[in-house]
Amino acid sequence: TDEMVEKAVIDQLAPICAAQFLKEPNEAAQLKILKEKSSWKRSEFVEAKGWATMPGSKSPVSGVARECARQLIALKK
């Protein structure tokens, strides 16, 4: 189904988003800011920073920012 395909894409791309975040020179400060955001604002923050935009793309992939934010919040930093 379309939902299964979308979930599979998100599951594949969210780790790339997280890896792009981890390349940030000030990632600890960015993680602190992300954690301070309300849960519904976190995906907007991730999108605005460009982490959910895949290499070669011009815009974020739908749903990736939300899952990426969830993974980043779960980091033990």
C-alpha positions as CSV (number, residue, x, y, z in Angstrom):
1,T,0.0,0.0,0.0
2,D,1.0,3.6,-0.3
3,E,1.3,3.9,3.5
4,M,3.8,1.0,3.6
5,V,5.9,2.6,0.8
6,E,5.9,6.0,2.5
7,K,7.0,4.4,5.8
8,A,9.7,2.4,4.1
9,V,11.0,5.6,2.4
10,I,10.9,7.5,5.8
11,D,12.7,4.6,7.5
12,Q,15.5,4.7,4.9
13,L,15.9,8.5,4.8
14,A,15.5,9.5,8.5
15,P,19.0,8.1,9.3
16,I,20.5,10.1,6.5
17,C,18.8,13.2,8.0
18,A,20.3,12.3,11.4
19,A,23.7,11.9,9.8
20,Q,23.5,15.3,8.2
21,F,22.6,16.7,11.6
22,L,25.7,15.0,13.2
23,K,27.9,16.7,10.6
24,E,27.0,20.1,12.0
25,P,29.9,21.9,13.7
26,N,27.7,22.9,16.6
27,E,25.5,19.9,16.8
28,A,25.4,19.8,20.6
29,A,23.9,23.3,20.7
30,Q,21.5,22.5,17.8
31,L,20.4,19.3,19.7
32,K,19.7,21.4,22.8
33,I,17.6,23.8,20.7
34,L,15.7,20.9,19.1
35,K,15.0,19.4,22.5
36,E,13.6,22.7,23.8
37,K,11.1,22.9,20.9
38,S,7.6,21.6,21.4
39,S,7.1,18.2,19.8
40,W,5.1,19.6,16.9
41,K,7.7,22.3,16.1
42,R,10.6,19.9,16.0
43,S,10.0,18.7,12.4
44,E,9.7,22.4,11.3
45,F,13.1,23.1,12.9
46,V,14.7,20.0,11.2
47,E,13.3,21.1,7.8
48,A,14.4,24.7,8.3
49,K,18.0,23.6,9.0
50,G,18.0,21.5,5.8
51,W,18.7,18.1,7.5
52,A,15.6,16.5,6.0
53,T,16.5,17.6,2.5
54,M,18.3,14.8,0.9
55,P,21.5,15.3,-1.2
56,G,20.5,16.4,-4.7
57,S,17.0,17.5,-3.6
58,K,15.7,21.0,-3.3
59,S,13.1,20.4,-0.6
60,P,12.6,18.1,2.4
61,V,11.0,14.7,1.9
62,S,7.6,14.5,3.5
63,G,7.6,12.8,6.9
64,V,11.4,12.5,7.2
65,A,11.8,15.5,9.4
66,R,9.3,14.2,12.0
67,E,11.1,10.8,12.2
68,C,14.5,12.4,12.1
69,A,13.6,14.7,15.0
70,R,12.4,11.7,16.9
71,Q,15.7,9.9,16.4
72,L,17.7,12.9,17.3
73,I,15.7,13.5,20.5
74,A,16.5,9.8,21.4
75,L,20.3,10.4,21.1
76,K,22.2,10.0,24.4
77,K,24.1,13.3,24.3
